[in-house]
Amino acid sequence: MKKDIKKAGTGKRIGVHMKRYLPLYLMMLPGLVYLFINNYMPMGGILIAFKKYNYAKGIFGSPFVGLKNFEFLFATKEAWTITRNTLMYNLVFIVLGTVLAIAVAILLNEIRSKMAKKVYQTVILIPFLISIVVVSYLVYGFLSTDAGFINNSILNAMGKEGIGWYSEPKYWPGILIFVNIWKNLGYNCIIYYATVVGLDTSLYESAAIDGANRWQKILHVTLPGLKPTIITLTLMSVGRIFYSDFGLFYQVPMNSGPLIDVTNTIDTYVYRGLMELNNIGMASAAGLYQSLVGFALVLIANLIVRKLDKSNALF
């Protein structure tokens, strides 16, 4: 009898809880449905990575080939090049992007005029909102051999010959890094700036009472306050270190043949292979490989952070 009473009490509490929080659950439902459709349903496609996909037979009817689809990434002479490019570019993007975004966020916080602050925020954020296709034509407008701004308006005015930018690989690591930083700096900066604005002002007041100057406040108050955000964003970036911005590496260089060695990454290599071979299994294998490596890197990076400072680890 006591068990029945206990069960009835538990059921009543659950009913009260559901009634109280039902509006919140209903608000959460669209997001959960979107998350399930967009992130979890496609996971069934992992099977394609281990099959020789046949359109007529479908996913389950296609023949199983084991790990043969993964050989496309590792058995070719380009394997080292695409892996090196993907990793090195992303490492530079993470380091430079983080440092510059923090610096700009701190500078924005030092501006006292509200109007000027809003103007600078808007100007910095605009490149992030521009389509990469538009960005590629902006870059082309500057670098075009015949009609580009740099060749016609700068180099010719200096009495120098124009440069064939789209046939000279040595310039493109710097160009791609510059374009990536210019485009994404605003978004990262806004995140860091929101953290800086949220810091307790009493910390700055205490530092001022102790005689700290502006640089000392930044060093001992602002940067330590940004530490959790820096770690979180860096861990997220590490998780995608085997991915690349397809538009940046394919669209911006205009898929120029002479630039393949310095612009070819895992994503562009798979795309070119997919267009030439129409091998969906290979493309799926590449995506699975990138996801697994990214997941492993996040776990390793989080473990290191957890060892150094447990409070700042993601989990």
FIDRENKE-773592 format. One record per residue: residue in three letters; x, y, z of N, C-alpha, C in turn. Coordinates in steps of 0.2 Angstrom, whole numbers, plus 2048, in hexadecimal, padded with zeros to 3 digits. Each point is the difference from the previous one (the first is absolute). Example, Ala and Ser with C-alpha at 12.3 -4.5 7.8 and 13.67 -1.06 7.14 Angstrom:
FIDRENKE-773592
ALA8427E48277FC806800804806800
SER7FE8057FC8048068017FC805803
//
This chain:
FIDRENKE-773592
MET8047FA8007FC806800804806800
LYS8068008048048068008038017F9
LYS8027FA7FD8038017F97FB8047FB
ASP7FA7FE8017FA8037FC800807801
ILE8008028077FF8078018068047FE
LYS8067FD8008078037FE7FF8017F9
LYS7FE7FB7FC7FF8007F97FC8067FE
ALA7FA8008037FB8057FF803807801
GLY8048018068038068018058027FB
THR8047FB7FE8058027FA7FC8027FA
GLY7FB7FC7FE7FC8027FA7FD807800
LYS7FE8028067FD8068018058067FF
ARG8067FF8038058058008028017F9
ILE8017FA7FC8028007F97FA8047FC
GLY7FA7FF8017FB8047FD800807801
VAL8018028078018078028068037FC
HIS8057FC8008078037FD7FE8017F8
MET7FD7FB7FD7FF8017F97FB8067FE
LYS7FB8018057FB8057FF804807801
ARG8048008048048078028048017FA
TYR8047FB7FE8058027FB7FE7FE7F8
LEU7FA7FF7FF7FE7FE7FA8018057FA
PRO7FF8078028018057FB8088007FE
LEU8047FF8058078007FE8027FA7FC
TYR7FD7FA8018017FA7FC7FE8017F9
LEU7FA8047FF7FD8017FA8058057FC
MET8038058048048057FC8077FC7FE
MET8027FB8048067FC7FE7FF7FB7FB
LEU7F97FE7FF7FF7FB7FB8028027F8
PRO7FF8067FE8028017F98087FF7FF
GLY8048038058077FF8008027F9800
LEU7FD7FC8048027F98017FE7FC7F9
VAL7FA8027FD7FF7FD7FA8058027FA
TYR8028068008058027FB8067FD801
LEU8027FF8078077FD8028007F97FD
PHE7FA7FC8017FF7F97FF8017FF7F8
ILE7FC8057FC8007FF7F98068027FD
ASN8048058028068037FD8067FC803
ASN8007FE8068067FD8028007F9802
TYR7FB7FD8018007F98027FD7FB7FA
MET7FB8027FD7FD7FC7FA8067FF7FB
PRO8048057FE8057FF7FB8057FB802
MET8017FE8078057FC8027FF7F97FD
GLY7FA7FE7FE7FF7FA7FC8047FF7FA
GLY8028067FD8048007FA8077FD801
ILE8027FF8078077FD8018017F97FD
LEU7FA7FD7FF8007F97FD8048017F9
ILE7FE8067FC8038007F9807800800
ALA8048028068078008008037F97FF
PHE7FC7FB8018037F98007FC7FC7FA
LYS7FD8047FC7FD7FD7FA8028037FA
LYS7FF7FC7FA8018027FA7F98027FD
TYR7FE8078017F98027FF7FE7FF7F9
ASN7FA7FD8007FD7FF7FA7F9804800
TYR7FE8047FC7FA8048007FA7FC7FF
ALA8017FB7FC7FA7FB7FF7FE7FC806
LYS8057FE8047FF7FB8067FF804806
GLY8028068008008048078057FF805
ILE7FF8038068067FF8058007F9802
PHE7FB7FD8028007F98038017FB7FB
GLY7FE8017F98017FB7FB8078007FD
SER8048058018068017FD8057FB803
PRO8057FE7FC8057FB803805803805
PHE8027FC8058048028058077FF7FE
VAL8048068018077FF7FE805802805
GLY7FE800806805801806803807800
LEU8078008018038068008038027F9
LYS7FE7FE7FB8038027F97FF8077FF
ASN7FA8038027FE8077FF805804803
PHE8037FE8068058048038078007FD
GLU8017FB7FC8078007FC8008067FB
PHE7FB8037FE8008067FC804806803
LEU7FF8008068038068048087FF802
PHE8027F98008067FF8038057FC7FB
ALA7FD7FD7FB8047FD7FB8038047FA
THR7FE8068008028047FA806805802
LYS8048027FB8068048017FE807803
GLU7F98028007FE8078027FE7FF808
ALA8007FA8037FE800806804804805
TRP8068008008048048047FF8087FF
THR7FF8027FA7FF8077FE7FA802803
ILE7FA7FD7FF7FA8028027FF800808
THR8037FB803800800807805806803
ARG8058017FD8058058027FC8077FF
ASN7FD8017FB7FD8077FE7FA801805
THR7FC7FB8017FA800805802802807
LEU8057FC802803801807803807801
MET8058027FC8048068017FC8067FF
TYR7FB8007FB7FC8067FF7FC801806
ASN7FD7FB8037FB800805804802807
LEU8067FE800804802806801807800
VAL8028037FA8018078007FA804801
PHE7FA7FE7FD7FA8038017FE800807
ILE8017FB8047FE800807804805804
VAL8077FF7FF8058058047FF8077FE
LEU8008027FA8008077FE7F9802801
GLY7FB7FC7FE7F98028017FE802807
THR8037FC8057FE801807804806803
VAL8068007FE8048068027FD8077FE
LEU7FF8007F97FD8067FE7F9802802
ALA7FC7FB8017F9801802800802807
ILE8047FE804801802807802807800
ALA8058027FC8038078007FB8057FE
VAL7FC7FE7FB7FB8057FD7FA800805
ALA7FF7FB8047FA800805802805806
ILE8077FF8028028058058008077FE
LEU8028017F98008077FE7F98037FF
LEU7FC7FC7FE7F98028007FD802807
ASN8027FC8057FE802807803806803
GLU8068027FD8038068027FD8067FD
ILE7FC8007FB7FD8057FD7FA803804
ARG8008068017FB8038057FA8037FC
SER8018027FA7FA8027FC7FB7FA7FE
LYS7FA8008027FB7FB7FF7FF8007F8
MET8008067FD7FE8007F98067FD7FC
ALA8068028028067FD7FC8017F9801
LYS7FE7FE8068017F88027FB7FC7FB
LYS7FA8038007FB7FC7FB8028007F9
VAL8038067FE8028007F98067FB7FF
TYR8058008048057FB8007FE7F9800
GLN7FB7FF8047FE7F98017FC7FE7F9
THR7FD8047FD7FC7FF7FA8057FF7FA
VAL8058048008058007FA8047F9801
ILE8027FE8068047FA8017FC7FA7FF
LEU7F98008017FC7FA7FF7FE7FF7F9
ILE7FF8067FC7FE7FF7F98037FB7FC
PRO8077FF8008037FB7FC7FD7F9801
PHE7FF7FF8067FD7F98027FA7FE7FD
LEU7FC8067FE7F97FF7FE8007FF7F8
ILE8068027FD8018007F98017F87FD
SER7FC7FE7FB8017FA7FD8077FF7FE
ILE8027F98018077FF7FD8018017F9
VAL7FA7FF7FC8018017F98018077FE
VAL7FD8058048018077FF807801802
VAL8027FD8068078028028057FD7FA
SER7FF7FB7FD8047FD7FB8018057FA
TYR7FB8047FE8008057FB803806802
LEU7FF8028078048058028077FF800
VAL8027FA8028087FF8008028007F8
TYR7FC7FD7FC8018007F98018077FD
GLY7FC8058038008077FE807803802
PHE8037FE8058068028028067FD7FD
LEU7FF7F97FE8067FC7FE8007FE7F9
SER7FB8027FC7FF7FE7F98078037FC
THR8037FC7FC8068027FD7FF8057FB
ASP7FA8017FC7FF8057FB7FD806803
ALA7FB7FF8047FC806802800801808
GLY8047FC804800800807803807803
PHE7FD802805802806803808800802
ILE8027FB8038078008028058017FA
ASN7FF7FC7FB8048007FA8008077FC
ASN7FA8027FF7FF8077FC801806804
SER7FD800806801806804806801805
ILE8037FB8018058008058077FE7FD
LEU8007FA7FD8077FE7FD8028047FA
ASN7FB8017FC8018047FA802807801
ALA7FD803805802807802807800803
MET8027FA8038078008038057FE7FB
GLY7FE7FF7F98047FE7FB8027F9800
LYS7FC7FC8048027F98007FB7FC7FC
GLU8027FA7FE7FC7FB7FC7FA7FD804
GLY7FB7FF7FD7FA7FD8038027F8802
ILE7FD7FE8058017F98027FA7FC7FE
GLY8017FA7FE7FB7FB7FE7FE7FC806
TRP7FC8048047FE7FD8077FD7F9800
TYR7FC7FF7FB7FD7F98008047FB7FC
SER8068017FF8057FB7FE806800804
GLU8008038058068018057FE7FD807
PRO8027F98017FE7FD807803804806
LYS8068037FF8038028067FD806804
TYR7FB8037FC7FD8068037F97FD804
TRP7FE7FB7FF7F97FE8027FF7FE807
PRO8057FD8038007FF8087FE806803
GLY8048057FF7FE8078037FA8037FE
ILE7FE7FF7FA7F98037FD7FB7FC804
LEU8007FA8007FA7FC803800801808
ILE8068018038008028077FC807801
PHE8028047FC7FE8078017F88007FF
VAL7FE7FD7FA7F98007FF7FC7FD805
ASN8027FA8037FD7FD8067FF804806
ILE8068038028008048067FB8067FE
TRP8008037FB7FC8067FE7F97FE800
LYS7FE7FB7FE7F97FE8007FD7FD806
ASN8047FD8047FE7FD807801804806
LEU8058057FF8028038067FA803804
GLY7FB8037FC7FA8048037FC7FB805
TYR7FF7FA7FD7FC7FB8048037FE807
ASN8077FE7FF8037FE806801806805
CYS8018067FD8018068047FA802804
ILE7FA7FF7FD7FA8028047FF7FB806
ILE8027FA7FF7FF7FB805805802806
TYR8068027FF8058028057FD806803
TYR7FE8057FC7FE8068027FA7FF805
ALA7FB7FC7FF7FB7FF8048027FD807
THR8057FC8008037FE806803805804
VAL8048057FC8038058047FB805803
VAL7FB8017FC7FB8058037FC7FD806
GLY8007F98007FD7FD8068047FF806
LEU8078028008048008067FE805805
ASP8017FE8067FE804806804806800
THR7FD806800803806800804802806
SER7FE7FD8068038018068077FD800
LEU8027FB7FC8067FE7FF8058057FD
TYR7FE8047FB8038067FE801805805
GLU7FB8018048008068058057FE805
SER8007F98028057FE8058078017FD
ALA8017FE7FA8078007FD802808800
ALA7FB8047FE802807800802803807
ILE7FD7FE8058018028078077FD802
ASP8027FA7FD8077FE8028058037FB
GLY7FE8057FC8058037FC8027FD7F9
ALA7FC7FC7FE8017FC7F97FE8057FB
ASN8058007FB7FE8047FA7FC7FC7FB
ARG7FF8037FA7FB7FD7FB8037F97FE
TRP8068007FE8037FA7FE8007FA805
GLN8018028078007FC8057F97FD801
LYS7FB8047FF7F97FE8017FE7FB7FB
ILE8038017FA7FF7FB7FA8037FA802
LEU8068008028047FA8017FD7FC806
HIS7FE8038067FF7FD8067F87FF801
VAL7FC8047FC7F97FF8017FC7FE7FA
THR8018037FA7FD7FE7FA8027F97FD
LEU8067FF7FF8037FA7FE7FE7FA804
PRO8018008077FD7FA8047F97FF7FF
GLY7FC8067FF7F97FF7FF7FE7FD7FA
LEU8048017FB7FF7FD7F98027F9800
LYS8037FD8058037FA7FF7FB7FA7FF
PRO7FA8008037FC7FA7FF7FD8017F9
THR7FF8067FD7FD8017F98067FE7FB
ILE8068018028057FF7FB8017F8800
ILE8007FD8058007F88017FB7FD7FC
THR7FA8028017FA7FD7FD8008017F8
LEU8018067FE8018017F98057FC7FC
THR8068008048067FC7FD7FE7F9800
LEU7FD7FD8057FE7F98007FC7FF7FA
MET7FB8047FF7FB7FF7FA8048017FA
SER8058047FF8048017FA8047FA7FF
VAL8037FD8058047FA8007FC7FA7FD
GLY7FA8008027FB7FA7FE7FF8017F8
ARG8018057FD7FF8017F98078017FC
ILE8057FE8038078027FD8017FB7FA
PHE7FC7FB7FF8017FC7FA7FB8027FB
TYR7FC8058017FB8037FB8038067FE
SER7FE8027FA8028077FD7FA8047FD
ASP8018068007FB8047FD8017FF7F8
PHE7FB7FC7FE8007FE7F98008067FB
GLY7FC8058018008067FC806804800
LEU8048008068068048008057FC7FC
PHE8007FA8008067FC7FD7FE7FE7F8
TYR7FA8017FF7FE7FE7F97FD8067FC
GLN7FC8048037FD8057FC805806800
VAL8038028058048068008067FF7FB
PRO8047FA8008058007FB7FD7FE7F9
MET7FA8007FF7FC7FF7FA8027F97FD
ASN8017FB8048027F97FE8068007FB
SER8058058018058007FB8057FA801
GLY8017FD7FA8057FA800807801803
PRO8038067FE807801803800801808
LEU7FA8018038008018077FE7FA804
ILE7FF7FA7FD7FE7FA8038047FF806
ASP8068007FF8057FD8067FF804806
VAL7FE8078008008048067F9801802
THR7FB7FE7FC7F98028027FC7F9800
ASN8037FB7FF7FC7F98008007FE807
THR7FA7FF8037FF7FD8077FC7FA7FF
ILE7FE7FD8067FC7F98007F98027FC
ASP7FD8058027F98027FE8008017F8
THR8058047FE8008017F88037FA7FD
TYR8047FC8038027FA7FC7FB7FB7FF
VAL7FC7FF8067FA7FC7FF7FB8027FB
TYR7FF8078007FB8037FB8027FE7F9
ARG8078017FF8027FF7F97FF7F97FE
GLY8027FC8057FF7F87FF7F97FE7FF
LEU7FC8048037F87FE8007FE8027F9
MET8028067FE7FE8027F98037FC7FA
GLU8067FE8018037FC7FB7FE7F8800
LEU7FF7FE8067FF7F88017F97FF802
ASN7FC8058027F97FF8028007FA806
ASN8058008048017FB8057FD803807
ILE7FA7FE8017FC8038068037FC807
GLY8027FA7FF8037FC805806803803
MET8058037FB8068038027FF806804
ALA7FB8047FD7FE8078037FE7FF808
SER7FC7FB8007FD7FE8078067FE805
ALA8047FC7FD8067FD804804806802
ALA8018057FC8048068027FD804805
GLY7F98018007FC8038058017FD807
LEU7FF7F98008017FC806806800803
TYR8068007FC807801802801807803
GLN7FD8057FD8018078037FC800807
SER7FA7FD8007FD8018068037FC806
LEU8027FA7FF8037FC805807803802
VAL8048027FC8068048027FF806804
GLY7FB8047FD7FE8068047FD7FE807
PHE7FC7FB8017FE7FE8068067FE805
ALA8047FC7FD8067FE804804806802
LEU8018057FC8048068027FD804805
VAL7F98018007FD8038058017FD807
LEU7FF7F98008017FC806807801803
ILE8058007FB807801803801807802
ALA7FE8057FC8018078037FC801806
ASN7FA7FE8017FC8018068047FC806
LEU8037FA7FF8037FD805806804802
ILE8048037FC8058048017FE806805
VAL7FB8037FD7FD8068047FE7FE807
ARG7FD7FA8007FD7FE8078067FE805
LYS8067FE7FD8067FF804802807803
LEU8008057FB8038068027FB804805
ASP7FA8007FE7FB8048047F97FD7FF
LYS7FE7FC8047FA7FC8007FA8057FF
SER8008068037FA8047FF7FF8027F9
ASN8058017FC7FF8027F97FF7FB7FB
ALA8007FA8027FE7FA7FB7F98007FE
LEU7FF7FE7FA7F97FF7FE7FC7FB803
PHE8037FA8027FD7FB8038057FC804
//
